[in-house]
């Protein structure tokens, strides 16, 4: 909360949400899960142009 508050003070944007509201952590439980997540992270920047929040 304090980090978000400081961001909003700096930006002069009171009460704006700064974090993803539906973010989920994921515990990597096996090698298959590790590779799936690693590939997602590695290839994700290629999808940024299609992202609805993309700002060049």
C-alpha positions as CSV (number, residue, x, y, z in Angstrom):
1,X,0.0,0.0,0.0
2,X,2.8,2.4,0.9
3,X,4.5,1.9,-2.5
4,X,1.3,2.5,-4.4
5,X,0.7,5.6,-2.3
6,X,4.1,7.0,-3.0
7,X,3.7,6.3,-6.8
8,X,0.5,8.2,-6.8
9,X,2.0,11.1,-4.8
10,X,4.8,11.3,-7.4
11,X,2.4,11.1,-10.4
12,X,-0.2,13.3,-8.7
13,X,-2.8,10.6,-9.3
14,X,-4.6,10.0,-6.0
15,X,-6.2,6.6,-5.4
16,X,-5.2,5.2,-8.8
17,X,-4.6,1.4,-8.8
18,X,-1.0,0.6,-9.7
19,X,-1.0,-3.2,-9.5
20,X,-2.8,-5.9,-11.4
21,X,-6.0,-6.7,-9.6
22,X,-6.1,-10.3,-10.7
23,X,-2.4,-11.2,-10.4
24,X,-1.7,-14.8,-9.2
25,X,1.5,-16.3,-8.0
26,X,2.2,-19.8,-9.2
27,X,4.3,-22.5,-7.3
28,X,6.4,-24.5,-9.7
29,X,6.0,-28.1,-8.6
30,X,7.7,-30.0,-11.4
31,X,9.9,-29.7,-14.4
32,X,7.0,-29.6,-16.9
33,X,5.5,-26.6,-15.0
34,X,8.9,-24.9,-15.0
35,X,9.4,-25.2,-18.7
36,X,5.8,-24.0,-19.5
37,X,6.3,-20.9,-17.3
38,X,9.8,-20.2,-18.6
39,X,8.6,-20.4,-22.2
40,X,5.7,-18.1,-21.3
41,X,8.0,-15.5,-19.7
42,X,10.5,-15.7,-22.6
43,X,7.9,-15.3,-25.4
44,X,5.6,-12.8,-23.7
45,X,7.3,-9.6,-24.9
46,X,6.5,-10.8,-28.5
47,X,2.8,-10.4,-27.6
48,X,3.0,-6.8,-26.2
49,X,1.8,-5.1,-29.4
50,X,-1.5,-7.1,-29.1
51,X,-1.9,-6.3,-25.4
52,X,-4.7,-3.9,-24.7
53,X,-2.4,-1.8,-22.4
54,X,0.5,-1.5,-24.9
55,X,1.9,2.0,-25.0
56,X,4.9,2.4,-27.4
